[in-house]
Amino acid sequence: MTGATNETDGTGGPSVTEEATGVTGVTVATRADGTGRTPRSFAGEDPFPLALWAEAVYSRRAIPATLASGYPAPGTADAEPDPLPHGPRLQLVSPPLDLVPPADSPAALTDPAVLSALLHYSYGLLQHDLTPGGWPLHRAVASARCRYPSELTLVTPTAAFRFDPLHHQLVVLTGSVTGDQANDQEGDRTGDGGGDPGTSRFIVITSRFARTARLYGGYAPRLCAQEAGMLLGAVHLVAAALGLRTRPGQDQETLRVLCADRLPDAAEHPMGYLEILRSVEQPAEQPADPTWPPPDLAPALRARHSGAAIFDPVPTPSPRALLTDLGAALAAAPFTGFSSHLLVQRVAGFPPGHYVHSDGRLRQVSDGDPLALLEQTGQTEGRVSVNFRSTACTAYIAVRRGTAVARYGADAFRRLHLTAGAAAHLLCVVAARHGLSARIHNGYDAAVAERLLGLTPGEETVLFQVAIGTARPGAAFRIPVVF
């Protein structure tokens, strides 16, 4: 993914008590006045201030001028990514080549193969550019300049385990360990719900803004929020393919409790979570479309990529199934409340035009070559790195910003990016399944996009632009990561 080139606090306020959520070991803070909100976010004072909409969505003023040259943003250090915290380590088994539910029992994280597959295909290392410096390493989701600020943590009532993609291990953050391996010592798997990662009830996504801010400065919160949404969508998708059922969540108070005393330092911002449902809690209803997730999901995830630095795809028609699969995938997205506007140029069986996928169905808004719309929307200041004249289609993911801000205030920024990001990841996976590349690119004019796409003024906002096409061979020699 690219940026633009792209309790009382002593003041006499209401007291906070702990209220059970119905999940063992997890409670949420509730103010005595019954509002269910705490005076301030656990993630720090205003990690997503309202001004960020103007600075990072409706313009790119937050991006430092040093980005184009590749130098660190002013006031930051171009250090290596933050190391994982010290602690006992659990080696995960090698991930499987396919993502299928277990044949002889219900899927559960207590199955080492299921746990390994869920983590690897959600945020593990899947590809590697063979360069002298050994960078970049590509994970299962897109990330601006491969900074990967997100962290994935398994949470039990008494322990937390941080995923280390480079070594395919779990690092113990809190609590005791009863797994098969820790510090190269043999142990007993007690299954008591404490130190065994297989008994985790929640998967928590946090973000280290500083990793991305080293290049992007004040624009980093938006990129981090976008990646957190894509990662949540990735976990939700892989879990479904494995036969697991999850309940995705955005609630700030639940996040606060899940992260309290578990994060290794204060530099991480809680972003989102998924609850792993037990067999008796799993929804009884069948998926809306039995073809999704597809049986060949694992190869598609291993093949997913964003194309070369300059996204200049081959102007060749994409298969009709591309839009069919997009519809099935978006219908299975973890959150609702978004729409996907598709400006189609070259998809077999679909005349060029403007299509919208919303409320589970695809409809055509207008016909005719959408190139003029694409170029007007994408003509922004700074370097242009997408050739819209040769894309198969370009998607714009829109959310209801006005309603969300009225309800959640500044926290709407995080929530809406989780919603849109999860959908954006599905678009990328569908493209990869059909041999295409998908480039997430923030170099678009949000106000122009709203007008040209016919969005509701003051209510709807575009948060993602995803260009899809047949990638040309790039200069980098990319190889798969095989365990």
HELIX and SHEET records of a PDB file:
HELIX    1   1 ALA A   51  LEU A   52  1                                   2    
HELIX    2   2 TRP A   53  VAL A   57  3                                   5    
HELIX    3   3 ALA A   65  LEU A   67  5                                   3    
HELIX    4   4 PRO A  112  TYR A  123  1                                  12    
HELIX    5   5 ALA A  144  CYS A  146  5                                   3    
HELIX    6   6 PRO A  197  THR A  199  5                                   3    
HELIX    7   7 PHE A  209  TYR A  216  1                                   8    
HELIX    8   8 GLY A  217  TYR A  219  5                                   3    
HELIX    9   9 ALA A  220  ALA A  241  1                                  22    
HELIX   10  10 GLN A  252  CYS A  259  1                                   8    
HELIX   11  11 SER A  279  GLU A  281  5                                   3    
HELIX   12  12 LEU A  297  ALA A  303  1                                   7    
HELIX   13  13 ALA A  321  ALA A  331  1                                  11    
HELIX   14  14 LEU A  371  GLY A  378  1                                   8    
HELIX   15  15 PHE A  388  SER A  390  5                                   3    
HELIX   16  16 ARG A  401  TYR A  408  1                                   8    
HELIX   17  17 GLY A  409  ASP A  411  5                                   3    
HELIX   18  18 ALA A  412  ARG A  433  1                                  22    
HELIX   19  19 ALA A  446  LEU A  453  1                                   8    
SHEET    1   A 2 VAL A  16  VAL A  23  0                                        
SHEET    2   A 2 VAL A  26  ARG A  31 -1                                        
SHEET    1   B 7 ARG A  89  GLN A  91  0                                        
SHEET    2   B 7 GLN A 169  THR A 174 -1                                        
SHEET    3   B 7 ALA A 160  ASP A 164 -1                                        
SHEET    4   B 7 SER A 150  VAL A 155 -1                                        
SHEET    5   B 7 PHE A 202  ARG A 208 -1                                        
SHEET    6   B 7 GLU A 268  ILE A 276 -1                                        
SHEET    7   B 7 THR A 246  GLY A 249 -1                                        
SHEET    1   C 3 LEU A 137  ARG A 139  0                                        
SHEET    2   C 3 LEU A 125  ASP A 129 -1                                        
SHEET    3   C 3 ARG A 478  PRO A 480 -1                                        
SHEET    1   D 2 GLN A 181  ALA A 182  0                                        
SHEET    2   D 2 GLN A 185  GLU A 186 -1                                        
SHEET    1   E 6 ARG A 361  ASP A 367  0                                        
SHEET    2   E 6 GLY A 353  SER A 358 -1                                        
SHEET    3   E 6 PHE A 338  VAL A 344 -1                                        
SHEET    4   E 6 CYS A 393  ARG A 400 -1                                        
SHEET    5   E 6 GLU A 460  GLY A 469 -1                                        
SHEET    6   E 6 SER A 437  ILE A 440 -1                                        
END                                                                             
